[in-house]
C-alpha cells in the first residue's frame, strides 16, 4: 500500500538484506524469483535494520541457501499468448571440502504478450550460482551471485487524451517492430558471520553490482489537438553502471542497569558510477486509434551525456532495549557522508560542475508494547537520506532526497498461524524525482510530497488447509510544496482506496486429497496518471483463480487463471504517453517435479 513513493526512476529493494546501490537509479531487468525462498515486506520499526532507503519500508528478497542434502526441482510452464518458461534449481554438498554446499538456480522464458509488437517478443535468462560454507558451528560463509540478461520490445503502453486513456484496444502499440530494449544486471555478494561468543556476532558483507541497458525506440510524445495523430520521436539510450558496497557489522547482547540490550554497530562503504548517453531524432506521427508500422527512421542527434560518480560512507548504530516485560525501545541513527560528481552535458552547456559534498543524519526510534500474549502495539519515527540519481536536464548537483515517517500500529495473533495487523502513518518526502512534463525522457525534482492513511493486513491459516492473505488501504497522497506542479495535486498512480484478498484451500482427507483451490480479488480505485492531474485511469476489480493437484511428493500440476472477467484496466499509469494496460484473461499451466 505504501509504495506510493515508488518512482519510475528508482526501484529500491534488498536481496538478503543488501540494498541496491544508490548509484544504480534504474534496475535494468525484471528481477527473476526462481532463487527466492521468500519475499518480505518489512514495515514499521523493523525496517530500520536496512539503513538507508525509503521511510515507508523495505522489500527484502531472501534467496534459497545451498543444502548439504541433495535436492532438485524443475518446472515447465506454458500459457496464453505464447508464454513459455523453464526453471529449476539443484543443490548438494561438495565433497572436496567439509561443510561446503552449492546451489544452481536458473530460468529462461519467452513472453510475446497480448500487445501488438509487430512480431517481436520478450526474452529473459537468469542464472544464480550460490555457495555456502560452514567450517564450524560458529562460522558461516555464503556467496550468492546472479546474472540476468533481458531482451524485450520497448513498450510504453497506451496514450491518454482529453483526461482519459482509451481502452477499446489494449493491444494498441505506438512504437515500431524495430523498437527494442536490452538489459543486463549482474551481482556477486559474499556474507561472512562469526559468533565470537554467545553475546557477540561479527558480520562482513561485500557486494559487487554491474550492468548495462540499451534502448532504441519509437516513443510517443503527444496527441494533436484533433485527437487523430500521435506525435513521436526516435530515442536511443546507452547506459552502463558498476558499484561496490561493503558492510562491516557487530551485533552485541549486553545488560546495563538491569536492562537487556541488543546492539548493532555498522560501517557501510558505497562506491558506484553511471554513464548514460541519450540521442534523439524525428519520427513521423501515427494514427491515434489505428497506428500502422513502417515509418522511416531519421538520423539521431546528441541530446545529453550524463556522468555520475557516487562515494558514500555510512555509519549506523541501533539498540533494542527491553525496558520491562513486554516493552521494548528501538533507537538508532545513521550518518552518511561522501561526495557526488554529477554532470549532465547537453549541447548548450559543457562546463563541468565541481563535486558535491554530501552529508545526512537519519535518526530513528520505535516503541513496541506487548501487554499480553496475542496483542502488540508499536509506534515509530524514522527519517531517510538518499543521494539524488535521476537524470535531470540542465541541472547540476541535484539535492539529495530526504524523508520522514510517523507510524502507529497494532498486531493481533488471532491464533498461532493467523495474524491481523493495522497501522496509521504519515510519510513526507522532499526533493523527489518525477517525470519531466515537458520532456518525459528526463526528470524534475519536486518540492515535497506527503502521504497519510491507514492500512490493515490479515494473513495466515484460518483452519487446517485453509489459508488467507488480504489487505486494505485508505491513502491521501498529495504534493505539499512545489514550483513545477500545483500544490494539492494527488500523486500519480495512487488510489484513495485499494484492497486485495487471496485464499487457498488444500483438501486434507479423502479421495480428493492433493487437490488445492485458490481464489482472489484485487480492487484498485481511480488514480491520476501524472502529477499535473491531467488525466485519470478508472477503478477496476480483477478476479483470479488457481487449481493445483499434487500427484505425490514429487509431482504437481497447477493452472493459474488471471482476470477471469476479462476486465480492461490500466495497471501502471506513469505519464500521458506511458500507461501500461493490464493483461486480459490469461491461463498459465505449470508442471513441477521435485527430487
C-alpha positions in Angstrom: 0.0 0.0 0.0 2.8 2.4 0.9 4.5 2.1 -2.5 3.1 5.5 -3.3 6.5 6.9 -3.5 7.6 4.3 -6.0 9.0 6.3 -8.8 9.8 5.2 -12.3 13.3 6.4 -11.8 14.0 4.4 -8.6 13.4 0.8 -7.6 14.9 0.3 -4.2 14.8 -3.2 -2.7 17.2 -5.5 -0.9 18.5 -9.0 -1.6 19.4 -10.9 1.6 19.5 -7.6 3.4 21.8 -5.8 0.9 20.1 -2.8 -0.8 20.6 -2.0 -4.5 23.4 0.5 -4.7 22.2 4.2 -4.8 24.2 4.9 -7.9 22.0 2.5 -9.9 18.9 4.6 -10.3 17.2 2.2 -12.6 17.1 -1.5 -12.2 17.6 -2.6 -15.8 15.9 -6.0 -15.8 12.9 -7.7 -14.3 14.2 -9.5 -11.2 13.6 -13.3 -11.5 12.4 -15.1 -8.4 13.4 -18.6 -9.2 16.1 -18.5 -6.5 13.9 -16.7 -3.9 13.0 -18.5 -0.7 10.5 -15.8 0.2 9.8 -12.1 -0.3 9.5 -10.0 2.9 7.6 -6.7 3.0 9.0 -5.0 6.1 7.3 -2.0 7.6 7.4 -0.2 10.9 10.4 -0.3 13.3 11.9 -3.4 11.8 12.8 -1.6 8.5 15.4 0.4 10.5 17.7 -2.7 10.2 18.3 -1.9 6.5 19.9 1.5 7.0 19.4 3.8 4.0 16.3 3.6 1.9 12.7 4.7 1.8 11.0 5.6 5.1 7.9 3.7 4.0 9.6 0.3 4.4 11.7 -2.2 2.6 11.1 -5.1 0.3 13.7 -7.8 1.0 14.2 -10.9 -1.2 15.6 -13.8 0.8 17.4 -16.3 -1.5 17.4 -20.1 -1.3 20.5 -21.3 0.5 22.5 -24.3 -0.7 21.8 -27.6 1.2 24.1 -30.4 2.1 21.4 -32.9 1.3 20.9 -33.4 -2.5 17.7 -31.6 -3.7 16.4 -30.7 -7.1 13.3 -29.2 -8.7 12.2 -28.1 -12.1 9.1 -26.6 -13.7 7.8 -26.2 -17.2 5.2 -23.5 -17.9 3.1 -22.6 -20.9 0.3 -20.2 -21.2 -1.7 -17.6 -23.1 -0.2 -15.5 -25.9 2.7 -17.9 -26.4 4.2 -17.6 -23.0 6.7 -20.4 -22.2 9.2 -20.8 -19.4 11.6 -23.4 -17.9 13.1 -23.1 -14.5 14.9 -25.2 -12.0 17.3 -25.5 -9.0 19.8 -28.1 -7.9 21.7 -28.2 -4.6 24.1 -30.6 -3.0 27.2 -30.8 -0.8 30.6 -30.6 -2.5 32.6 -33.5 -1.1 36.0 -31.8 -1.6 35.5 -29.6 1.4 33.7 -30.4 4.6 30.7 -28.1 5.2 30.7 -26.8 1.6 27.5 -26.8 -0.4 26.4 -25.4 -3.7 23.1 -24.5 -5.4 22.4 -23.5 -9.0 19.1 -21.9 -9.9 18.2 -21.0 -13.5 15.3 -19.8 -15.6 14.6 -18.9 -19.2 11.4 -17.6 -20.6 9.8 -16.1 -23.6 6.7 -13.9 -23.4 5.2 -12.5 -26.7 2.3 -11.0 -24.6 -1.0 -9.7 -25.8 0.5 -6.4 -27.1 0.7 -5.9 -30.9 4.5 -5.5 -31.3 4.6 -6.5 -34.9 6.2 -9.9 -34.4 8.8 -9.2 -31.7 8.8 -10.9 -28.3 10.2 -10.6 -24.7 13.0 -12.9 -23.5 14.9 -13.3 -20.2 17.6 -15.6 -19.0 18.6 -15.9 -15.3 21.4 -17.9 -13.7 22.2 -17.8 -10.0 25.1 -19.9 -8.6 25.4 -19.9 -4.8 27.8 -21.5 -2.3 27.7 -21.8 1.5 30.4 -23.0 3.8 30.1 -23.8 7.5 33.6 -24.7 8.6 32.5 -24.7 12.3 29.3 -24.3 14.3 30.1 -20.6 14.9 31.2 -19.5 11.4 29.1 -19.2 8.3 30.0 -18.0 4.8 27.5 -17.5 2.0 28.3 -16.4 -1.6 25.4 -15.6 -3.9 25.7 -14.5 -7.5 23.0 -13.6 -10.0 23.3 -12.9 -13.8 20.3 -11.7 -15.8 20.1 -10.9 -19.5 16.9 -9.5 -20.9 15.8 -8.6 -24.4 12.4 -7.2 -24.9 10.2 -4.9 -27.0 10.4 -1.3 -25.9 6.8 -0.5 -24.9 5.3 2.4 -23.1 1.7 1.3 -23.4 -1.3 3.5 -24.1 -1.6 7.2 -24.6 -4.1 9.5 -22.7 -6.2 12.1 -24.4 -8.7 14.6 -23.0 -8.5 13.3 -19.5 -8.6 9.5 -20.0 -6.9 6.5 -21.6 -9.0 4.7 -24.2 -9.3 1.0 -23.5 -11.1 -0.1 -26.6 -8.0 -1.8 -27.9 -5.5 -2.7 -25.2 -3.0 -4.2 -27.7 -2.6 -0.8 -29.5 1.1 -0.1 -29.9 2.6 3.3 -30.9 6.1 2.1 -31.5 7.8 0.2 -34.3 8.7 -3.5 -34.6 12.4 -2.5 -34.5 11.9 -0.8 -31.1 13.9 -2.8 -28.6 15.3 -2.8 -25.1 18.3 -4.9 -23.9 19.4 -5.0 -20.3 21.9 -6.9 -18.2 22.3 -7.0 -14.4 24.9 -8.9 -12.5 25.8 -9.2 -8.8 28.1 -11.2 -6.6 27.6 -10.9 -2.8 29.7 -12.5 0.0 28.4 -12.7 3.5 30.5 -14.0 6.4 29.3 -14.3 10.0 31.3 -15.4 13.0 30.0 -15.9 16.6 32.8 -14.7 18.8 30.8 -15.9 21.8 27.1 -16.0 22.8 27.0 -12.3 23.1 28.9 -11.0 20.1 28.5 -11.8 16.4 30.6 -10.2 13.7 29.4 -9.8 10.1 31.1 -8.8 6.9 29.3 -8.3 3.6 30.9 -7.4 0.2 28.7 -6.9 -2.9 29.6 -6.0 -6.4 26.9 -4.9 -8.9 27.3 -4.1 -12.6 25.3 -4.0 -15.8 24.1 -2.1 -18.9 20.9 -1.3 -20.7 20.4 -0.1 -24.3 17.3 1.3 -25.9 16.4 2.1 -29.5 12.8 3.1 -29.7 9.9 5.0 -31.3 8.4 6.9 -28.4 5.1 8.8 -28.3 5.3 12.5 -27.4 1.8 14.0 -27.5 -1.5 13.8 -29.3 -2.6 16.6 -31.7 -5.5 18.8 -30.7 -7.9 17.0 -33.0 -7.1 13.6 -31.3 -6.2 12.0 -34.6 -2.4 11.7 -34.6 0.3 10.7 -32.0 3.4 12.7 -32.4 6.6 10.6 -31.9 10.3 10.8 -31.7 13.2 8.4 -32.0 15.2 7.8 -28.9 18.4 5.8 -28.3 20.0 5.3 -24.8 23.2 3.6 -23.8 23.7 3.3 -20.1 26.3 1.4 -18.1 27.0 1.2 -14.3 29.0 -0.5 -11.7 29.2 -0.3 -7.9 30.8 -2.0 -4.9 29.3 -2.0 -1.4 30.8 -3.3 1.9 29.1 -3.6 5.3 31.0 -4.3 8.5 28.7 -5.0 11.5 28.8 -6.2 15.1 25.7 -7.5 16.9 26.1 -7.4 20.6 24.0 -8.6 23.6 24.6 -7.0 27.0 23.0 -5.5 30.1 23.2 -2.1 31.7 21.3 -1.2 35.0 19.3 -4.4 34.7 18.1 -3.7 31.1 18.8 -6.1 28.3 20.2 -4.7 25.1 20.7 -6.0 21.6 23.0 -3.5 19.9 24.1 -3.1 16.3 27.1 -1.1 15.1 27.9 -0.9 11.4 30.0 0.9 8.8 29.0 0.9 5.1 31.0 2.0 2.1 29.4 2.5 -1.3 31.2 3.5 -4.5 29.4 3.5 -7.8 29.3 5.2 -11.2 26.8 5.5 -14.0 27.3 6.8 -17.6 24.2 7.3 -19.8 24.2 8.7 -23.3 21.0 9.9 -25.0 20.4 10.5 -28.7 17.1 11.7 -30.2 15.6 12.2 -33.7 12.5 13.0 -35.5 9.9 10.3 -36.5 6.6 10.5 -38.4 3.4 10.5 -36.4 0.9 7.7 -36.4 -2.9 7.4 -36.1 -4.1 7.7 -32.5 -6.7 4.9 -32.9 -5.2 2.8 -35.7 -1.4 3.1 -35.7 0.4 1.5 -38.6 4.1 0.4 -38.6 6.6 1.3 -41.3 7.9 4.9 -40.5 11.4 5.6 -41.8 13.9 6.3 -39.0 15.9 9.6 -39.3 19.4 10.4 -38.2 19.9 10.8 -34.5 21.3 13.9 -32.8 23.0 14.2 -29.4 20.7 15.1 -26.5 22.6 14.6 -23.3 25.6 12.7 -21.7 25.2 12.0 -18.0 28.2 11.0 -15.9 27.8 10.3 -12.2 30.1 9.0 -9.6 28.9 8.5 -6.0 31.1 7.7 -3.0 29.4 7.4 0.4 30.4 6.3 3.9 27.6 5.3 6.2 27.9 4.9 10.0 25.0 3.5 11.8 24.0 2.2 15.3 20.9 0.7 16.8 19.9 -0.5 20.2 16.9 -2.7 21.1 16.3 -2.3 24.8 14.0 -4.4 26.9 12.6 -1.7 29.3 10.1 -4.1 31.0 8.4 -7.4 30.3 6.5 -6.8 27.0 8.0 -3.3 26.5 10.9 -2.6 24.1 12.5 0.5 22.8 14.4 0.6 19.5 16.6 3.6 18.9 19.0 4.2 16.0 20.8 6.7 13.9 22.7 6.7 10.6 25.2 9.2 9.3 26.0 9.4 5.6 28.9 11.5 4.2 30.7 11.5 0.9 30.8 13.1 -2.4 29.0 13.0 -5.7 30.1 14.0 -9.2 27.0 14.7 -11.3 27.4 16.2 -14.8 24.7 16.1 -17.4 26.3 17.6 -20.5 23.9 19.0 -23.1 24.6 20.7 -26.5 24.2 24.2 -24.9 26.5 23.6 -21.9 29.8 21.8 -21.5 31.0 23.4 -18.2 31.8 20.7 -15.7 30.5 21.3 -12.2 32.5 20.7 -9.0 32.0 17.6 -6.9 29.1 17.9 -4.5 29.7 17.2 -0.8 27.1 15.0 0.8 26.0 14.7 4.5 22.9 13.4 6.0 21.8 12.3 9.5 18.9 9.9 9.9 17.7 9.3 13.4 15.0 6.6 14.1 13.1 5.5 17.1 10.4 2.8 17.8 8.5 1.6 20.8 7.0 -1.9 20.9 4.5 -2.9 23.7 3.0 -6.3 24.2 0.6 -6.1 27.1 -0.4 -9.7 26.8 0.5 -12.7 24.5 -1.7 -12.2 21.4 -1.6 -8.3 21.3 1.2 -5.9 20.3 1.2 -2.2 19.8 4.0 -0.1 18.2 4.9 3.4 17.3 7.8 4.6 15.3 9.5 7.7 13.8 12.0 7.3 11.0 13.9 9.5 8.6 15.8 8.8 5.4 18.6 10.3 3.3 19.3 9.2 -0.3 21.6 10.9 -2.9 19.8 12.0 -6.0 20.5 9.9 -9.0 17.7 10.7 -11.5 18.6 12.2 -14.9 17.7 15.9 -14.6 18.1 18.1 -17.6 20.1 21.3 -17.3 20.7 20.8 -13.6 24.0 20.2 -11.8 24.3 18.5 -8.4 20.6 18.0 -7.6 19.8 17.9 -3.9 19.5 14.5 -2.1 16.1 13.1 -1.3 15.1 13.2 2.3 12.0 11.9 4.2 10.4 11.1 7.4 7.6 8.8 8.6 5.4 8.7 11.7 3.5 5.4 12.3 1.4 3.8 14.9 0.1 0.3 14.6 -1.1 -2.9 16.3 -0.8 -6.6 15.7 -3.1 -9.4 17.0 -2.2 -13.1 16.8 -5.7 -14.5 16.3 -4.3 -18.0 16.5 -0.8 -19.4 16.2 -0.9 -19.2 12.4 -3.2 -16.2 11.8 -2.3 -12.5 12.3 -4.3 -9.3 11.9 -2.3 -6.0 11.8 -3.3 -2.4 11.3 -1.4 0.9 11.1 -1.9 4.6 10.6 1.0 6.5 9.1 2.2 9.8 7.6 5.2 9.9 5.2 6.8 13.1 4.0 9.5 13.3 1.3 11.4 16.2 -0.1 13.3 16.5 -3.4 11.5 13.6 -5.0 12.3 12.9 -8.7 9.3 12.8 -11.0 8.8 12.7 -14.8 9.5 16.0 -16.5 6.2 17.0 -18.0 8.0 18.9 -20.9 10.5 16.2 -21.6 9.4 12.7 -20.4 12.9 11.3 -21.0 14.2 13.3 -18.1 13.1 14.0 -14.5 12.4 17.1 -12.5 13.0 17.4 -8.7 9.7 18.2 -6.9 9.5 20.1 -3.7 7.6 18.0 -1.2 5.2 15.1 -1.3 3.2 13.7 1.6 1.0 10.7 2.1 -1.1 9.8 5.1 -3.5 7.0 5.7 -4.4 3.7 7.3 -4.0 0.1 6.3 -4.8 -3.4 7.6 -3.5 -6.8 6.7 -4.8 -10.3 7.5 -2.5 -13.3 6.8 -2.2 -16.9 7.9 -4.1 -20.2 8.3 -7.8 -20.0 9.3 -8.4 -23.7 9.5 -6.2 -26.7 8.6 -5.6 -26.4 4.9 -7.4 -23.0 4.5 -5.0 -20.0 4.1 -5.8 -16.4 3.5 -3.9 -13.2 2.8 -5.7 -9.8 2.5 -5.1 -6.1 2.8 -6.9 -2.8 2.5 -5.6 0.7 2.4 -7.0 4.2 2.5 -4.4 6.8 1.5 -4.4 10.6 0.9 -1.2 11.3 -1.2 -0.6 14.8 -2.4 2.0 17.4 -3.4 2.5 19.8 -0.4 5.3 22.1 -1.8 6.5 22.6 -5.3 7.2 25.1 -8.1 6.5 22.8 -11.1 3.2 21.1 -10.1 0.2 22.6 -8.4 0.2 22.2 -4.6 -2.6 19.9 -3.6 -2.4 17.7 -6.7 -2.6 14.0 -6.0 0.4 11.7 -6.6 0.4 9.7 -9.8 -0.9 6.1 -9.6 -2.0 6.2 -6.0 -5.7 5.3 -5.4 -7.5 6.6 -2.4 -8.8 3.1 -1.7 -7.4 -0.3 -2.7 -7.6 -3.8 -1.4 -6.9 -7.4 -2.2 -7.9 -10.8 -0.9 -6.4 -14.2 -1.8 -7.4 -17.5 -0.3 -6.4 -21.1 -0.9 -7.7 -24.5 0.4 -5.9 -27.8 0.3 -8.2 -30.9 0.6 -7.0 -32.7 3.7 -8.6 -36.1 3.5 -10.4 -38.5 1.3 -10.1 -39.3 -2.4 -9.5 -35.7 -3.4 -6.6 -35.3 -1.1 -3.8 -33.4 -3.0 -6.3 -31.1 -4.7 -6.0 -27.4 -4.0 -8.1 -24.4 -5.0 -7.4 -20.7 -4.9 -9.4 -17.6 -5.5 -8.5 -13.9 -5.3 -9.9 -10.4 -5.9 -8.0 -7.2 -6.3 -9.6 -3.8 -6.2 -7.8 -0.6 -7.2 -9.6 2.7 -7.1 -9.4 5.6 -9.6 -6.0 7.1 -9.9 -4.5 10.2 -11.5 -1.9 9.4 -14.2 0.5 12.2 -13.7 1.5 14.9 -11.2 -0.3 17.5 -13.3 -3.5 15.5 -12.7 -4.3 16.0 -16.3 -5.9 12.6 -16.7 -7.3 9.7 -14.7 -7.5 6.0 -15.1 -10.6 4.2 -13.8 -11.0 1.9 -10.9 -11.0 -1.8 -11.6 -11.7 -5.2 -10.0 -9.7 -8.2 -11.1 -10.7 -11.8 -10.3 -8.0 -14.6 -10.3 -8.2 -18.3 -9.6 -5.9 -21.3 -9.1 -6.3 -25.1 -9.3 -3.5 -27.5 -8.5 -3.1 -31.2 -7.8 -0.2 -33.0 -6.0 0.0 -36.4 -7.5 2.6 -37.3 -4.8 5.5 -35.7 -3.0 7.4 -35.3 -6.4 4.8 -34.1 -9.0 2.4 -31.2 -9.1 0.2 -29.8 -11.9 -1.2 -26.3 -11.4 -3.3 -24.0 -13.6 -3.4 -20.2 -12.8 -6.2 -18.1 -14.3 -5.8 -14.3 -14.2 -8.5 -11.7 -14.9 -11.4 -14.2 -15.1 -13.9 -11.5 -16.2 -11.5 -10.1 -18.9 -11.7 -6.6 -17.3 -9.9 -3.8 -19.2 -7.9 -1.5 -17.0 -4.6 0.4 -16.6 -2.2 -1.4 -14.3 0.5 1.3 -14.1 0.0 4.9 -15.1 3.2 6.9 -15.4 2.6 9.8 -17.7 0.4 11.0 -20.5 2.2 8.8 -23.1 3.1 5.9 -20.8 0.3 3.8 -19.4 0.6 0.0 -19.0 -2.6 -1.9 -19.6 -3.4 -5.0 -17.6 -3.5 -8.3 -19.4 -6.8 -9.8 -20.5 -8.0 -13.3 -19.4 -4.8 -15.3 -19.1 -4.2 -19.0 -18.4 -0.8 -20.4 -17.2 -0.2 -24.2 -16.7 2.8 -25.5 -14.7 4.2 -28.9 -14.2 6.7 -29.2 -11.3 8.9 -32.1 -10.5 10.9 -32.4 -7.2 13.6 -34.8 -6.3 
